[in-house]
Amino acid sequence: MKVTMKKEIERYRAKHKKSMILWKKARQQFPAGVSHNIRDFHMSHFDLSPPFIKKSYDTKLVDVDDNIYTDFWIAHGGAILGHAHPAIIKAIENQLPNGNQYGMVNEIALELADRIIEATPSVQELRFCSTGTEATMYASRLARAYSGKKKIAKVIGGWHGGNDTLFYFVQEVKHGIESKGIRNQTQAGILSFDYNDTQGAIQIIRENKEDLAAVVMEPVLGAGGAIPPNEGFLEAIREETEKNDILLIYDEIITGFRLSYKSAQGYFGVTPDITTMGKIVGGGAPIGIVGGREDILEQANLQEGGEVWIGGGTFSGNPVSMAAGIATLDTLKQGGEKLYSDLDTMGNKLRSKIREIVEQNNLPAFVTGVGSMISIHWFKEKQEKIENSTAIKVFLDKEKVANYQLLMLNRDVLTRGGLGYLSVKHTELDIKKALKAINEATKIIGNDK
Ligand SMILES: Cc1ncc(COP(=O)(O)O)c(C=O)c1O
């Protein structure tokens, strides 16, 4: 361990005394101390606790030790309006006296559906569920049933939630399988190709067209590295799937209402057959959406001959998520094109400033992203080009990733994947603070003796 990092670890420990106590308890209650695997934020690497959060507002998270973080993780990317946006809080407050859960059809679910259908090029009908994990599972089931075919091709590094259907080729924990307890990828009928590998994708589609139900992909690779599509990549896959009668599923659980009000499909002008959404559309309350072409969704109409069962979920269409979702979409819509172009401008500016820092210090880091999605990848050696998750995995320097995370937390900036996402609440001051922290952190990583 290098000297500066040792000091930084002690600084962190001193700043997080209460969190450290809670962490001890959490590790007795939850495997690895968490209910979502990534929430230790690499602090286990140092035998430290992640910050326990007690409050959030705008771009800030406050932890139990009263550290106030400028947050670029913003609730897994979901809080595009910032934390605790007044319009969302008001919508939830207005709803609560009328009940927090009906377990019955309700009008506000129609109102949220109206907004999603109107905004999203591919969505003619939809079903609500409670998580993205459910949504992608249902999307796959619809595709398999519609096509009568079994296989599904996905992008290597693409995370579609933890369901048994698509939890393949994410990080490949061991021997081509992500988790004990699920079938191997061949039995599961899952094929893979690298993001931005147009030829590889076309080959998979052509070679398997008789068995291939669908290609499922995020239009922008999200957890796999915030990697945008090369020119023509999305179009080529759309063309090839259409030509071969294979359905195209866009998982827009991150990109939905993030890149534009028409989501990534509107932003890039490529329309899939089925779309999944989550995160932003729930306004911070649990949600999942599977939507798409009417003839595909109508398979779920069991009353009229449909045979695809995709509708369960005690909490599906619950009025709190519906109200929070409506408030979010209405606020985004009121912001108009400007809201999204401002986010794009801020994202571009930030990416180029971070690239300057990386260049000036000659560091083995690589900046990716598009619009308000931004990542910094730490590598063992400098890389000139990163276009897919496989490349990230090969060159990733886990030690630097953990060090960077701790250095940023010590400077009261919360990041994930190097940075994360912007919200409409991020200010020039927030950006300045992040850049200062990145500058200091990267220098330490570059020079630590
Ligand atoms: C692209 C994508 N799909 C699916 C999921 C799973 O969604 P949830 O966490 O709501 O189950 C996520 C979550 O991060 C995601 O990023």
The ligand as an SDF file (V2000), in Angstrom:
LIG
                    3D

 16 16  0  0  0  0  0  0  0  0999 V2000
  -30.3900   -1.7110  -18.3770 C   0  0  0  0  0  0  0  0  0  0  0  0
  -30.9740   -2.2900  -17.1330 C   0  0  0  0  0  0  0  0  0  0  0  0
  -31.8860   -3.2650  -17.2440 N   0  0  0  0  0  0  0  0  0  0  0  0
  -32.4710   -3.8060  -16.1490 C   0  0  0  0  0  0  0  0  0  0  0  0
  -32.1310   -3.3860  -14.8920 C   0  0  0  0  0  0  0  0  0  0  0  0
  -32.8000   -3.9940  -13.6800 C   0  0  0  0  0  0  0  0  0  0  0  0
  -33.7050   -3.0930  -13.1540 O   0  0  0  0  0  0  0  0  0  0  0  0
  -34.1390   -3.1920  -11.6120 P   0  0  0  0  0  0  0  0  0  0  0  0
  -32.9390   -2.8700  -10.8040 O   0  0  0  0  0  0  0  0  0  0  0  0
  -35.2520   -2.2040  -11.4670 O   0  0  0  0  0  0  0  0  0  0  0  0
  -34.6160   -4.6020  -11.4090 O   0  0  0  0  0  0  0  0  0  0  0  0
  -31.1860   -2.3780  -14.7410 C   0  0  0  0  0  0  0  0  0  0  0  0
  -30.8080   -1.9200  -13.3890 C   0  0  0  0  0  0  0  0  0  0  0  0
  -29.8290   -1.3050  -13.1540 O   0  0  0  0  0  0  0  0  0  0  0  0
  -30.5790   -1.8200  -15.8860 C   0  0  0  0  0  0  0  0  0  0  0  0
  -29.6470   -0.8750  -15.7790 O   0  0  0  0  0  0  0  0  0  0  0  0
  1  2  1  0
  2  3  1  0
  2 15  2  0
  3  4  2  0
  4  5  1  0
  5  6  1  0
  5 12  2  0
  6  7  1  0
  7  8  1  0
  8  9  2  0
  8 10  1  0
  8 11  1  0
 12 13  1  0
 12 15  1  0
 13 14  2  0
 15 16  1  0
M  END
$$$$
